[in-house]
């Protein structure tokens, strides 16, 4: 099996990554593993804008969003327990790959001695990609490897990594301060632990189960994953929002191990080799099966990945990117990951939006025909054919509604649109360097946090898309200018121009519906007045035709207004007006800003307001799905 991807957009060098057992001989031979052999070759120049499917996201190529497993664990494993631990790790990774074939699995690990390297070795043996975030510069980090053999294994494993990042210095640290062992260096490891937790779906912990106070240690990382707090690193209020909400990011797979030291046995209730899912579930915090709430979140992410793979060619050829070819040269490489997933989410949102609207239009048309059949039977000719036609149209409407519901057109349209808008904010914040200022919070952390728990899958995607950007501290003026130009825009461009145009279109359509209703009202008024004034003989002749005409007009108005209510025309007008106002106000503030930091602060506030509005949008529209009872109401 081989995969081809573009390494640099302005270079003609490519890498062919081949996973094949026994292809090459290297240090991996002792692990009996799948070896990754790298070859270079010159290929013709390729337009990067047409090769988005070759972007590496979460260690893998393609539009699917991989399941990210971060690793934390002890360095001093007991040698006698290692074979059992290896089997547990291999079984765990194999089961994930089998359960989520549409996504794939990637390991995220700093490749420290002991647990990290053990898991990475098993991952490579199984052909699972590894992502390596380093807590500090590589040359400083490798000083932690005491033996030559461990350092060589680190070099070997890191050379097989799909992606490698060096995390920035914690504010207040310097290269000199972290070169020595002490609190500054520990803070870098604490940052690494937070980063691993914030950008994974499952935390794999090779842990003795004991809590300890070592900053950035395994016990603290597990605690942070559950409680969003790491004493000595996070502030007291850092996790205040997340700890009271349903959190899909608290999932730990715990493999119990001992430590090769005095009193190194596991916590009293645990035995070496035990393994289970460990979460904040109130009823069963430790379980052999993955908790149902997390399974649902993973299921929705897998659906997105499957849809993206199904339509990969269409997405590649027809999706609209946020980054143009020129932007690739001056902006952080990590933005391509976000743009890559955005293109898939945006295209799929439009795809399912069209199907949702087609279904709504067809259902309302069928409801109109049902109403006409009823009027024909009751006010014109009492023929059975009208009743048969009525039932036929109802059955067609019900089948269409059930078909759309079965394939989740409405939910996918809303979810994928919300994901796309979240990714839009994430990309422009990252480009502008509009960071939260928090040591432990990223763009995805609070988005939709207090809404429906099922929406946690959207954060699950965003945490993968933003990984590379979150691993840097980019704050260049080129990125800020790009964000102001492309996101904020002006009267005719950017989001400011978009909401002005779309708001005007919605108002025009809404006013058209209102005019139809007003015309029908006055026609009805005129007909009633005509009835009052006409003679008895004329009334007998015209009564039935006029009553039928009135019924048809009222039916038309009712169905049209019902369609407008289904697509939330009135609410969308308010939303577009609100979004236009906040973008316009942001532009005024930014135009008056005295420095770039103030501009970034305004962009941060603008993004928060936009994310909040998108959260309200999805909740509002989730109540707009068309049920069979609505078909009866419209036709009635």
Backbone torsions as a table, in degrees:
resi	resn	phi	psi	omega
1	UNK	NA	132.0	177.4
2	UNK	-135.8	154.8	179.5
3	UNK	-131.4	138.1	-179.7
4	UNK	-113.7	130.0	175.6
5	UNK	-141.5	158.2	179.0
6	UNK	-86.7	127.9	-178.5
7	UNK	-85.5	-44.3	-179.8
8	UNK	-134.6	137.7	-175.6
9	UNK	-68.9	-25.0	-176.6
10	UNK	-104.5	11.6	-179.5
11	UNK	-118.8	152.2	178.9
12	UNK	-99.7	11.4	179.0
13	UNK	-88.4	134.8	179.2
14	UNK	-122.4	164.2	173.7
15	UNK	-124.2	131.0	172.8
16	UNK	-101.5	118.4	-179.4
17	UNK	-101.1	118.0	-175.7
18	UNK	-115.3	123.8	175.1
19	UNK	-105.0	109.4	-179.1
20	UNK	-151.8	126.2	-177.7
21	UNK	-61.8	128.9	174.5
22	UNK	76.9	13.6	-177.1
23	UNK	-72.2	-39.4	-178.5
24	UNK	-131.1	159.1	177.7
25	UNK	-108.3	130.7	-178.4
26	UNK	-162.6	-165.6	178.2
27	UNK	-61.8	-19.6	-178.4
28	UNK	-72.5	-13.9	-177.4
29	UNK	-55.4	-35.6	-176.5
30	UNK	-69.9	-13.8	178.1
31	UNK	-98.7	1.2	-179.0
32	UNK	50.4	47.8	-168.1
33	UNK	-105.9	173.8	169.1
34	UNK	-78.1	119.9	-172.7
35	UNK	-96.6	138.8	176.4
36	UNK	-98.8	113.2	179.1
37	UNK	-104.8	131.2	-176.4
38	UNK	-106.9	133.2	177.8
39	UNK	-130.6	147.1	177.6
40	UNK	-116.1	147.5	177.7
41	UNK	-154.6	159.5	177.3
42	UNK	-95.5	128.7	176.8
43	UNK	-125.4	161.4	-179.8
44	UNK	-58.3	153.3	178.9
45	UNK	-61.0	139.1	-177.3
46	UNK	-125.8	137.5	174.7
47	UNK	-69.4	115.3	-174.7
48	UNK	-61.0	-30.8	-179.0
49	UNK	-65.5	-16.2	179.3
50	UNK	-102.5	8.7	-177.2
51	UNK	-126.0	34.7	-176.4
52	UNK	-63.9	-28.1	-178.2
53	UNK	-68.4	-10.2	179.4
54	UNK	-92.5	0.5	176.4
55	UNK	-66.1	139.5	178.6
56	UNK	-92.2	117.4	177.8
57	UNK	-123.0	125.2	-179.2
58	UNK	61.1	31.7	177.9
59	UNK	81.2	3.6	-176.4
60	UNK	-134.1	160.4	-177.7
61	UNK	-101.1	143.3	177.4
62	UNK	114.4	-179.2	-176.1
63	UNK	-89.8	-9.9	178.0
64	UNK	-69.1	147.8	179.5
65	UNK	-99.9	109.9	-175.1
66	UNK	-68.6	156.9	173.9
67	UNK	-82.7	117.2	-174.7
68	UNK	-95.7	125.7	177.3
69	UNK	-114.9	111.2	175.9
70	UNK	-87.8	152.8	-175.0
71	UNK	-117.6	131.1	167.7
72	UNK	-134.4	145.3	-177.5
73	UNK	178.9	171.6	-177.3
74	UNK	-78.3	149.5	178.0
75	UNK	-83.9	-26.7	-172.5
76	UNK	-104.2	66.5	177.9
77	UNK	-70.0	152.2	176.6
78	UNK	-79.9	122.7	-175.2
79	UNK	-52.9	-38.9	-177.7
80	UNK	-65.8	-22.8	-178.5
81	UNK	-90.7	-12.5	-173.4
82	UNK	-59.4	-44.7	-179.8
83	UNK	-58.6	-41.0	178.6
84	UNK	-65.6	-42.8	179.9
85	UNK	-62.4	-40.9	178.5
86	UNK	-58.8	-44.8	-179.9
87	UNK	-62.7	-41.0	179.8
88	UNK	-62.8	-43.5	-179.9
89	UNK	-64.4	-46.1	-179.7
90	UNK	-62.1	-44.0	179.1
91	UNK	-62.7	-40.3	180.0
92	UNK	-62.7	-49.3	-178.8
93	UNK	-66.3	-39.2	179.1
94	UNK	-63.4	-42.5	-179.5
95	UNK	-65.3	-37.6	177.9
96	UNK	-64.9	-44.3	179.6
97	UNK	-62.8	-37.9	-179.9
98	UNK	-72.1	-34.4	-177.1
99	UNK	-79.3	-27.5	-178.4
100	UNK	-127.6	66.7	-175.9
101	UNK	-68.3	-24.1	-178.4
102	UNK	-77.8	-10.6	-175.4
103	UNK	-109.5	-41.7	-169.8
104	UNK	81.4	168.4	-177.8
105	UNK	-129.7	139.9	174.1
106	UNK	-129.7	146.2	178.4
107	UNK	-101.6	136.1	174.2
108	UNK	-116.1	120.5	-173.2
109	UNK	-155.1	144.9	176.7
110	UNK	-84.2	-0.6	176.0
111	UNK	61.2	36.2	174.8
112	UNK	-69.3	166.6	179.6
113	UNK	-62.0	147.8	175.4
114	UNK	88.6	-119.4	-172.4
115	UNK	-58.9	-45.9	-177.3
116	UNK	-58.4	-49.0	-177.2
117	UNK	-69.4	-35.5	177.9
118	UNK	-60.4	-47.5	-178.8
119	UNK	-65.2	-40.7	179.5
120	UNK	-62.7	-39.7	178.3
121	UNK	-62.5	-43.4	178.8
122	UNK	-67.4	-36.4	179.0
123	UNK	-62.6	-47.5	179.5
124	UNK	-63.9	-37.8	179.1
125	UNK	-61.1	-33.4	-179.2
126	UNK	-91.9	0.5	-178.8
127	UNK	77.6	23.8	178.5
128	UNK	-92.3	125.5	-179.3
129	UNK	-64.0	152.0	176.0
130	UNK	-121.7	141.6	176.9
131	UNK	-114.5	133.2	-172.7
132	UNK	-120.3	98.9	169.3
133	UNK	-88.9	122.2	-179.2
134	UNK	-94.8	140.8	-176.1
135	UNK	-71.5	-13.8	-177.6
136	UNK	-162.2	-178.0	178.0
137	UNK	-55.3	143.6	-175.2
138	UNK	-56.6	-43.4	-175.7
139	UNK	-65.7	-28.3	177.2
140	UNK	-83.2	-36.5	-175.8
141	UNK	-65.6	-40.0	-173.2
142	UNK	-67.1	-9.6	176.4
143	UNK	-68.3	-17.3	179.2
144	UNK	-75.2	-12.5	-178.8
145	UNK	-91.2	109.2	-170.4
146	UNK	-74.2	-33.9	-177.2
147	UNK	-106.6	153.3	178.2
148	UNK	-62.4	-39.6	-177.5
149	UNK	-62.4	-43.2	179.7
150	UNK	-66.8	-39.5	178.9
151	UNK	-65.4	-41.3	177.8
152	UNK	-63.0	-38.9	178.8
153	UNK	-66.6	-36.7	175.0
154	UNK	-60.6	-46.4	-179.1
155	UNK	-62.7	-41.0	179.6
156	UNK	-64.1	-48.3	-177.2
157	UNK	-66.3	-41.4	-178.9
158	UNK	-67.9	-28.3	177.6
159	UNK	-69.2	-19.8	178.8
160	UNK	-95.0	0.7	-176.8
161	UNK	-69.9	141.6	175.3
162	UNK	-72.0	-35.1	179.0
163	UNK	-146.0	145.2	177.3
164	UNK	-135.8	132.7	178.0
165	UNK	-126.7	150.2	168.7
166	UNK	-110.8	117.8	-178.0
167	UNK	-69.0	148.9	-178.6
168	UNK	-71.8	169.6	176.1
169	UNK	-68.1	138.0	172.2
170	UNK	-63.9	136.6	178.8
171	UNK	-49.1	128.8	-177.9
172	UNK	100.7	-21.1	178.2
173	UNK	-85.5	156.4	173.1
174	UNK	-131.5	166.0	177.6
175	UNK	-59.9	-36.0	-179.9
176	UNK	-68.7	-40.9	-175.6
177	UNK	-70.0	-32.5	-179.1
178	UNK	-86.6	-5.9	177.0
179	UNK	-75.7	-18.7	177.6
180	UNK	-105.3	150.3	177.8
181	UNK	-72.6	131.8	-178.3
182	UNK	164.0	-164.7	-174.1
183	UNK	-63.4	-38.7	-178.6
184	UNK	-61.2	-44.4	179.2
185	UNK	-67.1	-38.5	177.7
186	UNK	-62.0	-35.3	178.5
187	UNK	-63.5	-34.4	176.6
188	UNK	-64.4	-38.7	177.3
189	UNK	-70.4	-33.7	175.6
190	UNK	-64.7	-42.1	176.5
191	UNK	-60.8	-40.4	177.7
192	UNK	-60.9	-45.9	179.6
193	UNK	-59.7	-43.2	177.6
194	UNK	-63.6	-42.9	-179.8
195	UNK	-62.1	-44.3	179.0
196	UNK	-60.1	-44.4	-179.8
197	UNK	-66.2	-41.0	-174.2
198	UNK	-73.0	-17.6	-174.3
199	UNK	-121.3	23.0	176.1
200	UNK	-124.9	166.0	174.0
201	UNK	-100.4	-27.4	177.9
202	UNK	-137.5	133.9	173.3
203	UNK	-99.3	115.2	177.3
204	UNK	-89.1	113.8	-175.0
205	UNK	-113.2	114.2	170.2
206	UNK	-93.6	95.3	-159.0
207	UNK	-142.8	145.8	178.6
208	UNK	-81.5	-3.6	177.0
209	UNK	84.7	3.0	-178.6
210	UNK	-96.8	136.2	173.0
211	UNK	-77.8	146.8	174.5
212	UNK	-149.4	169.7	-174.7
213	UNK	-100.7	8.3	-179.4
214	UNK	-68.4	121.2	-177.3
215	UNK	-62.5	122.1	-179.9
216	UNK	79.9	4.2	178.8
217	UNK	-74.8	172.3	-175.8
218	UNK	-58.1	-45.3	-179.9
219	UNK	-60.0	-41.3	179.6
220	UNK	-69.4	-36.1	179.2
221	UNK	-64.5	-43.8	177.8
222	UNK	-62.5	-42.3	178.9
223	UNK	-62.0	-43.1	178.7
224	UNK	-61.3	-40.0	-179.0
225	UNK	-61.9	-32.0	179.2
226	UNK	-88.6	-44.3	-168.9
227	UNK	-109.3	-5.5	178.1
228	UNK	65.6	25.1	-179.0
229	UNK	-136.2	134.9	173.7
230	UNK	-132.6	100.1	-178.6
231	UNK	-53.8	134.1	-179.1
232	UNK	93.0	-12.0	179.7
233	UNK	-127.0	-54.2	178.8
234	UNK	-85.5	156.8	175.8
235	UNK	-77.8	166.8	-177.6
236	UNK	-63.3	-27.7	-176.0
237	UNK	-103.0	4.9	-173.6
238	UNK	-59.4	-39.7	-175.4
239	UNK	-101.1	14.6	-172.6
240	UNK	-62.4	-33.8	-178.7
241	UNK	-74.7	-43.8	-172.1
242	UNK	-76.0	-30.2	-171.2
243	UNK	-72.5	-17.4	179.2
244	UNK	-100.6	-0.6	-179.4
245	UNK	-106.9	158.2	172.0
246	UNK	-64.6	125.0	-172.0
247	UNK	-121.4	119.0	179.9
248	UNK	-83.8	-3.1	-173.3
249	UNK	-102.3	20.1	-176.2
250	UNK	-102.8	12.6	-170.0
251	UNK	-82.4	125.2	178.3
252	UNK	-121.3	137.6	168.4
253	UNK	-106.5	112.9	-171.1
254	UNK	-101.8	119.1	170.5
255	UNK	-107.7	116.9	-174.5
256	UNK	-76.0	136.2	178.1
257	UNK	-143.5	162.1	172.8
258	UNK	-96.6	173.3	176.3
259	UNK	-119.9	141.5	-176.4
260	UNK	-82.2	71.8	-178.4
261	UNK	-160.9	173.9	177.9
262	UNK	-65.1	136.5	-176.9
263	UNK	57.1	37.9	-176.6
264	UNK	-89.8	7.6	179.4
265	UNK	-69.1	156.5	-179.8
266	UNK	-65.3	169.6	174.0
267	UNK	-53.8	146.6	-166.1
268	UNK	-51.2	-38.8	-175.9
269	UNK	-81.8	-0.1	-174.7
270	UNK	-113.7	153.9	177.7
271	UNK	-124.6	140.4	177.8
272	UNK	-54.4	134.7	-179.7
273	UNK	93.7	-14.8	174.6
274	UNK	-62.6	149.1	177.9
275	UNK	-151.0	143.3	178.0
276	UNK	-168.3	168.2	173.1
277	UNK	-79.1	137.9	-175.5
278	UNK	-131.3	112.8	-176.6
279	UNK	-138.0	-172.2	178.2
280	UNK	-94.6	17.8	179.1
281	UNK	-56.7	128.5	-174.3
282	UNK	-66.1	-36.8	-175.6
283	UNK	-87.3	-37.1	-175.2
284	UNK	-144.1	80.4	-177.2
285	UNK	-64.1	-29.3	176.5
286	UNK	-117.3	126.6	-176.5
287	UNK	-147.4	155.3	177.0
288	UNK	-80.0	-25.7	178.3
289	UNK	-103.5	148.1	178.8
290	UNK	-61.6	134.5	-179.8
291	UNK	-55.9	143.1	-174.2
292	UNK	-61.0	-39.2	-179.1
293	UNK	-61.4	-39.4	178.2
294	UNK	-73.3	-35.0	178.1
295	UNK	-61.1	-39.9	179.5
296	UNK	-64.8	-43.1	178.6
297	UNK	-61.2	-44.8	178.2
298	UNK	-64.6	-34.4	179.7
299	UNK	-63.8	-43.8	-179.8
300	UNK	-65.9	-38.6	177.2
301	UNK	-64.9	-38.2	177.8
302	UNK	-65.7	-37.2	176.6
303	UNK	-61.1	-44.4	177.9
304	UNK	-60.5	-45.5	179.8
305	UNK	-61.9	-41.3	179.9
306	UNK	-65.2	-42.8	177.5
307	UNK	-62.9	-41.0	-179.9
308	UNK	-65.1	-39.1	177.9
309	UNK	-68.6	-39.9	179.8
310	UNK	-60.2	-39.1	-175.4
311	UNK	-107.7	23.2	-173.9
312	UNK	-56.0	-43.7	-178.4
313	UNK	-64.1	-42.8	179.5
314	UNK	-67.0	-38.8	177.8
315	UNK	-63.9	-44.2	-178.7
316	UNK	-61.8	-39.2	-174.6
317	UNK	-89.0	-28.9	-170.3
318	UNK	-119.2	-8.3	-177.4
319	UNK	-73.7	150.2	-178.3
320	UNK	-97.8	120.4	-177.1
321	UNK	-85.5	159.5	171.9
322	UNK	-86.8	-23.1	-180.0
323	UNK	-106.5	132.2	173.1
324	UNK	-95.7	176.4	-174.1
325	UNK	-62.2	-39.1	-178.4
326	UNK	-67.2	-34.3	-178.0
327	UNK	-64.8	-28.4	-178.4
328	UNK	-61.7	-27.5	-173.8
329	UNK	-78.0	-27.4	-171.8
330	UNK	-114.5	-7.3	-175.6
331	UNK	-109.0	162.5	-178.6
332	UNK	-57.7	142.8	-179.0
333	UNK	-60.7	-34.3	-177.0
334	UNK	-61.2	-22.0	178.6
335	UNK	-63.0	-26.1	179.7
336	UNK	-64.6	-33.6	178.2
337	UNK	-63.4	-46.6	-179.7
338	UNK	-64.7	-44.1	179.7
339	UNK	-63.1	-37.1	179.6
340	UNK	-59.8	-49.5	179.3
341	UNK	-72.0	-34.5	176.4
342	UNK	-58.5	-44.0	-178.1
343	UNK	-59.6	-41.3	178.1
344	UNK	-66.7	-46.6	-178.0
345	UNK	-64.0	-43.0	-178.1
346	UNK	-66.3	-44.8	-179.8
347	UNK	-64.2	-44.0	-179.7
348	UNK	-66.8	-35.5	177.5
349	UNK	-62.3	-43.5	177.9
350	UNK	-65.6	-40.5	179.8
351	UNK	-59.2	-49.7	-178.6
352	UNK	-78.1	-24.3	173.7
353	UNK	-64.2	-43.5	178.8
354	UNK	-61.5	-43.4	179.6
355	UNK	-66.7	-37.2	177.1
356	UNK	-64.0	-44.7	-179.2
357	UNK	-70.7	-36.9	174.9
358	UNK	-61.0	-42.3	179.6
359	UNK	-64.8	-41.4	178.3
360	UNK	-63.5	-45.3	-179.7
361	UNK	-63.6	-44.6	179.7
362	UNK	-65.0	-40.2	-179.5
363	UNK	-66.6	-40.8	177.9
364	UNK	-67.9	-36.2	175.6
365	UNK	-63.7	-42.8	178.3
366	UNK	-65.3	-36.3	176.4
367	UNK	-64.3	-38.7	176.6
368	UNK	-62.2	-45.2	179.3
369	UNK	-64.2	-36.5	175.9
370	UNK	-61.6	-43.8	179.0
371	UNK	-63.3	-40.7	178.4
372	UNK	-63.6	-39.4	178.2
373	UNK	-64.2	-39.0	179.5
374	UNK	-66.1	-43.8	178.3
375	UNK	-63.8	-42.1	179.2
376	UNK	-59.9	-41.0	-178.8
377	UNK	-72.2	-41.1	-173.2
378	UNK	-85.0	-30.6	-172.2
379	UNK	-117.6	-2.6	-177.7
380	UNK	-124.8	-81.9	-179.2
381	UNK	-129.0	124.5	-178.0
382	UNK	-80.7	68.1	179.4
383	UNK	-101.8	142.9	-178.4
384	UNK	-62.6	-24.7	-177.9
385	UNK	-59.2	-33.3	178.7
386	UNK	-66.0	-39.4	179.6
387	UNK	-68.2	-41.9	177.5
388	UNK	-61.2	-43.4	179.4
389	UNK	-64.2	-40.0	178.2
390	UNK	-57.7	-48.9	-179.5
391	UNK	-64.1	-39.4	179.5
392	UNK	-61.7	-47.5	-179.6
393	UNK	-64.5	-37.8	178.6
394	UNK	-64.9	-43.9	179.5
395	UNK	-61.8	-42.2	178.5
396	UNK	-62.1	-43.3	179.4
397	UNK	-64.0	-42.1	-179.9
398	UNK	-65.5	-41.2	179.0
399	UNK	-64.9	-41.8	178.9
400	UNK	-63.4	-42.7	179.1
401	UNK	-63.0	-43.3	179.8
402	UNK	-67.6	-37.6	179.0
403	UNK	-63.6	-45.6	178.2
404	UNK	-63.6	-38.0	179.3
405	UNK	-68.3	-41.4	179.8
406	UNK	-60.6	-39.1	-178.4
407	UNK	-92.9	5.0	172.6
408	UNK	58.0	37.9	-179.5
409	UNK	-57.7	-49.4	-175.0
410	UNK	-65.5	-48.2	-178.9
411	UNK	-63.4	-42.8	-178.8
412	UNK	-66.0	-39.7	177.2
413	UNK	-58.3	-47.9	-178.1
414	UNK	-67.3	-47.0	-177.6
415	UNK	-64.1	-44.8	-176.5
416	UNK	-70.5	-34.3	175.9
417	UNK	-66.8	-41.6	178.3
418	UNK	-64.3	-41.2	175.9
419	UNK	-60.0	-46.4	-178.8
420	UNK	-60.0	-41.9	-178.9
421	UNK	-71.0	-34.5	174.3
422	UNK	-64.0	-41.5	177.7
423	UNK	-66.6	-33.6	178.0
424	UNK	-61.0	-49.3	178.7
425	UNK	-62.9	-43.0	-179.8
426	UNK	-58.7	-43.5	-178.7
427	UNK	-66.0	-47.3	-175.8
428	UNK	-71.9	-34.3	172.7
429	UNK	-60.8	-45.2	-178.8
430	UNK	-64.4	-40.6	179.9
431	UNK	-64.7	-40.0	-176.9
432	UNK	-80.7	-14.4	-174.1
433	UNK	74.3	27.7	-179.0
434	UNK	-86.7	68.9	-176.8
435	UNK	-78.9	160.0	-176.0
436	UNK	-70.7	-22.0	-175.7
437	UNK	85.3	-4.9	178.9
438	UNK	-92.3	144.6	178.4
439	UNK	-72.2	-21.3	-170.2
440	UNK	-126.1	8.5	-176.1
441	UNK	-120.7	135.5	178.3
442	UNK	-122.9	174.6	-174.5
443	UNK	-53.5	-42.1	-172.7
444	UNK	-76.7	-15.4	-167.3
445	UNK	-63.2	-38.1	-174.8
446	UNK	-109.6	-4.8	-178.9
447	UNK	-66.8	123.0	178.9
448	UNK	61.4	21.2	-174.0
449	UNK	-65.3	-35.5	-176.2
450	UNK	-102.2	11.9	177.4
451	UNK	-96.9	-161.8	-179.2
452	UNK	-51.7	125.9	-179.7
453	UNK	-57.0	-29.0	179.8
454	UNK	-62.5	-22.0	179.9
455	UNK	-76.3	-2.6	177.2
456	UNK	-59.5	-21.4	179.6
457	UNK	-63.8	-27.8	179.2
458	UNK	-65.9	-43.7	174.8
459	UNK	-62.7	-35.2	179.4
460	UNK	-59.5	-37.6	178.1
461	UNK	-73.8	-44.1	-177.1
462	UNK	-63.6	-34.2	-178.9
463	UNK	-66.5	-28.4	176.4
464	UNK	-79.3	-46.1	-177.0
465	UNK	-60.4	-36.7	-174.7
466	UNK	-93.3	6.8	-173.4
467	UNK	-57.3	-50.7	-175.6
468	UNK	-67.4	-38.8	177.2
469	UNK	-65.5	-39.3	-179.2
470	UNK	-69.2	-17.9	179.5
471	UNK	-83.8	-0.8	-179.1
472	UNK	-120.9	170.4	178.0
473	UNK	-124.6	54.0	-173.8
474	UNK	-71.4	130.2	177.2
475	UNK	-149.2	48.8	-179.5
476	UNK	-86.9	150.9	-178.3
477	UNK	-65.6	-29.7	179.1
478	UNK	-60.2	-39.7	178.6
479	UNK	-68.8	-38.8	177.7
480	UNK	-64.3	-44.8	179.1
481	UNK	-62.8	-40.5	178.0
482	UNK	-60.3	-44.2	-179.5
483	UNK	-65.1	-44.2	179.7
484	UNK	-63.3	-36.4	-177.8
485	UNK	-76.6	-45.5	-171.2
486	UNK	-91.5	-34.0	-177.8
487	UNK	-91.5	-56.6	-179.4
488	UNK	-69.5	-57.0	176.4
489	UNK	72.7	-155.5	179.2
490	UNK	-143.1	-156.5	-175.1
491	UNK	-58.4	-30.1	-174.7
492	UNK	-117.4	-0.7	-175.9
493	UNK	-138.7	171.8	178.7
494	UNK	64.5	-167.1	179.5
495	UNK	-69.9	-27.9	177.1
496	UNK	-62.3	-48.2	177.7
497	UNK	-68.1	-36.3	-179.5
498	UNK	-62.6	-50.5	-177.4
499	UNK	-68.0	-29.1	174.9
500	UNK	-65.6	-47.1	-178.7
501	UNK	-67.4	-48.2	-177.1
502	UNK	-67.1	-35.1	177.2
503	UNK	-63.2	-41.5	178.3
504	UNK	-64.5	-39.1	178.1
505	UNK	-64.3	-42.7	179.5
506	UNK	-64.8	-40.9	178.5
507	UNK	-62.7	-41.1	179.6
508	UNK	-62.2	-44.5	179.8
509	UNK	-67.5	-40.3	179.4
510	UNK	-64.5	-42.1	179.2
511	UNK	-64.8	-34.4	177.2
512	UNK	-62.8	-42.2	177.1
513	UNK	-63.5	-41.9	179.2
514	UNK	-64.1	-38.6	179.3
515	UNK	-66.2	-38.8	177.3
516	UNK	-60.8	-42.1	179.3
517	UNK	-65.2	-41.1	179.8
518	UNK	-66.2	-42.3	178.0
519	UNK	-61.5	-43.1	178.8
520	UNK	-62.2	-39.0	179.1
521	UNK	-61.8	-47.2	-177.3
522	UNK	-70.8	-33.4	174.9
523	UNK	-64.6	-42.3	176.7
524	UNK	-61.4	-42.2	178.0
525	UNK	-61.5	-43.1	-179.5
526	UNK	-65.2	-39.1	179.9
527	UNK	-64.2	-43.4	179.3
528	UNK	-63.1	-43.1	177.9
529	UNK	-62.1	-39.0	178.9
530	UNK	-63.8	-40.2	177.5
531	UNK	-59.8	-42.3	-177.5
532	UNK	-64.7	-37.8	-173.1
533	UNK	-88.3	-21.8	-174.8
534	UNK	-73.5	161.2	179.1
535	UNK	-76.9	162.7	-178.4
536	UNK	-62.3	-39.3	-178.6
537	UNK	-64.7	-44.0	-179.7
538	UNK	-67.3	-35.2	179.6
539	UNK	-61.6	-41.8	-179.9
540	UNK	-62.8	-34.0	-177.4
541	UNK	-76.3	-40.5	-170.6
542	UNK	-98.7	-7.5	-173.3
543	UNK	-56.5	-54.4	-174.6
544	UNK	-63.9	-47.5	178.4
545	UNK	-59.6	-39.9	-178.2
546	UNK	-70.2	-40.7	177.7
547	UNK	-61.5	-41.4	178.4
548	UNK	-63.8	-43.2	178.8
549	UNK	-60.7	-43.2	179.2
550	UNK	-63.2	-42.9	179.0
551	UNK	-61.7	-42.0	-180.0
552	UNK	-65.4	-41.9	-179.7
553	UNK	-64.2	-45.4	178.7
554	UNK	-63.4	-36.3	178.3
555	UNK	-64.9	-43.9	178.8
556	UNK	-60.3	-45.6	-179.9
557	UNK	-64.1	-43.5	-178.6
558	UNK	-63.4	-43.3	179.9
559	UNK	-67.1	-41.1	179.5
560	UNK	-64.1	-42.7	178.7
561	UNK	-68.4	-35.4	176.9
562	UNK	-64.0	-39.5	177.6
563	UNK	-64.7	-43.1	177.2
564	UNK	-60.6	-36.7	177.2
565	UNK	-70.2	-36.8	-179.4
566	UNK	-64.6	-37.9	179.2
567	UNK	-93.8	5.2	173.2
568	UNK	57.2	50.7	-180.0
569	UNK	-57.9	-49.3	-176.4
570	UNK	-63.1	-43.2	-179.1
571	UNK	-68.1	-36.3	179.4
572	UNK	-66.7	-35.2	176.8
573	UNK	-60.6	-44.9	178.6
574	UNK	-63.3	-39.9	-179.7
575	UNK	-65.2	-46.1	179.7
576	UNK	-64.2	-37.5	177.3
577	UNK	-64.4	-41.2	178.8
578	UNK	-64.7	-46.2	-178.6
579	UNK	-64.2	-39.1	177.6
580	UNK	-62.4	-41.1	-178.3
581	UNK	-65.2	-44.6	-176.9
582	UNK	-69.7	-35.3	176.9
583	UNK	-70.1	-37.8	178.2
584	UNK	-67.1	-42.4	177.1
585	UNK	-64.1	-39.0	177.6
586	UNK	-62.7	-40.5	179.9
587	UNK	-63.3	-42.3	178.8
588	UNK	-62.2	-42.6	179.6
589	UNK	-64.2	-42.8	-177.9
590	UNK	-68.9	-38.8	177.5
591	UNK	-61.8	-29.4	-179.1
592	UNK	-93.5	-4.2	-176.5
593	UNK	-66.5	145.7	-176.4
594	UNK	-92.0	-18.3	-178.8
595	UNK	-152.0	170.4	-176.0
596	UNK	-68.4	-33.9	178.9
597	UNK	-62.7	-37.9	177.2
598	UNK	-67.1	-37.2	176.8
599	UNK	-63.2	-41.8	179.3
600	UNK	-65.6	-36.7	178.1
601	UNK	-62.6	-42.2	178.6
602	UNK	-65.6	-41.4	178.2
603	UNK	-62.7	-36.9	177.8
604	UNK	-63.4	-45.3	178.7
605	UNK	-65.3	-37.9	178.1
606	UNK	-63.4	-44.2	179.0
607	UNK	-63.3	-41.0	177.5
608	UNK	-59.5	-44.2	180.0
609	UNK	-65.4	-40.3	179.5
610	UNK	-65.7	-43.3	178.7
611	UNK	-63.7	-40.1	177.3
612	UNK	-62.8	-40.2	179.2
613	UNK	-68.2	-37.9	177.8
614	UNK	-64.9	-36.1	176.9
615	UNK	-63.1	-42.9	177.8
616	UNK	-66.4	-34.8	-178.9
617	UNK	-62.2	-47.4	-176.8
618	UNK	-67.6	-36.4	179.2
619	UNK	-66.7	-38.9	179.1
620	UNK	-65.0	-45.0	-174.2
621	UNK	-77.3	-20.1	177.2
622	UNK	-63.8	-19.6	178.7
623	UNK	-90.0	4.3	-173.5
624	UNK	-100.0	3.6	-178.9
625	UNK	-65.6	145.2	-175.4
626	UNK	-90.3	119.0	178.3
627	UNK	-103.3	170.7	-178.1
628	UNK	-62.5	-36.0	179.1
629	UNK	-61.1	-32.7	177.9
630	UNK	-67.2	-34.1	177.7
631	UNK	-62.6	-44.7	177.1
632	UNK	-60.8	-42.3	-176.5
633	UNK	-64.8	-42.6	-179.8
634	UNK	-64.5	-45.3	-176.5
635	UNK	-69.6	-25.6	178.5
636	UNK	-74.2	NA	NA
